[in-house]
């Protein structure tokens, strides 16, 4: 399951609960549904927090890598662009986070938690940034132009609904923006889970389309091998102690259980044809959601 599909699952959950809420309001059962949605919101907030930390790590890794490569003009430009992206989108997330807090604190006696004008401002805020990203990073050969996050018909979902359901929808918008940011940062060379063989050797990077998976689905990732022109011998990759027969292909495994998980990547290698076998390991986190 790719990241775009995952986002639409989140969005679908939020919209479904809003639809349920509309009906529940008429029959006075909204509190029961609202309690369930609060649990979902807790999960979405945790995923959003994980994404924040991930991007901080990626930017730090980018700076370390550029410094290790001699601080070339091209590398420093990538750092500048990545920081500009991060700063712009952080301002967007701050505004949406403040809106979620305002929704939580509102004492409105109506079922409109955001005025049409405020909902339109949120839509414009998000979609303007998406348009800017499509223009600013067009040279990076992104897989496809990013779609606007807020569709016109979504604005009515902030009417006749509960505060919790409206917050769910805003959280899905933030997660979609985070996924767009991840794709750009990868193209700029900022990513996580890279290995180092030491002595200046750059190892492979493990990249997954999404680090959030539904339980029972396959976690899929690829290993990007950077060692072709380096003196590394007897190279083998293991995922959860299982040898990969072809290190240039993607690997996958079926997820089990719900919550924060880790899987293990082990790289075995020699720095000379008859040298001592060495290994490095990484425990890579991912999140499993209920279906």
C-alpha positions, 0 to 999 in steps of 0.5 A: 500500500503506497502513501497516497492510498494510506492518506485516502484511508485516513481521509475516508475515515474522517469523512465517514465519521462526519457522515455518521455524525450527521445522522447521529445528531438527529438520534442523539447518539453522537457522543458514542461515535465521538469517543471512538473518533477521539481514539482515532485522532490520538493515533493520527496525532502520534503519526504526525509527531513521528513524521515531525521527528523523521523530517528533523532527522532527515535534515540533520542527515542531509547536513552531515552528508553534505559536510562529509562530501566537502560542502559543495555548492550543489549540496549547500543549495539542497540544504537551503531548499530543504530548510526553506521547505521545512520552514514554510510548511512548519508555519502552515502546520502551526496555523492548522494546529492552532485552528484545531485548538480553537475548535477544541475550545469553542463553545458554539451551540450550533453544529458549525465548528468552522465558519465558511470563511475560516474553512476557506482560509484553511483550504487556501493555506494548504492548496497555495503551499501545494501549488508552490511546491509543484512550481519550486521543485519542478526540476526534481522530476517528481513522480507526478504533480501534487494534488490539492489537498482540500477539495471544494466539496470538503468545505461543507464537512465542517458544518453539522458535525462535531468538534472531534470529527472536524479535527480528524479531517484537519489531521488528515490534511496535515498528514497529506502535506507531510507525505508531499514533504517527504517526497521532496526531501527524498529528492533533495537527498534528505532521508533516514536509515542510511548505513555507513561502512566506515572509512568514508564508505557510504552504504545503502539506504532503505526507503519505503513508500509509507511507514504507516501500514494497515494490519495484515498488509505488506510492508514494502521497501527498497534498498538503494545501494550506493557502493558500486564503485567502492571497495566492498566485498562479500556484501549481503543484506538480511531483513529480519534475519532472512537473506535477500537473494537479490539486493537490487529488488524491493522486499516485503513482509506481512505486518502483524499486530497494531501499534509502533513496530520495528524491523531489522536490517543487517548488512554483512561485508568485507573491506578486502577480499579476505578480510574479516566479515563485518556487519552493521544493523539498523532497527527501522520503525513503522506504524501498523493501524487497525483495519 
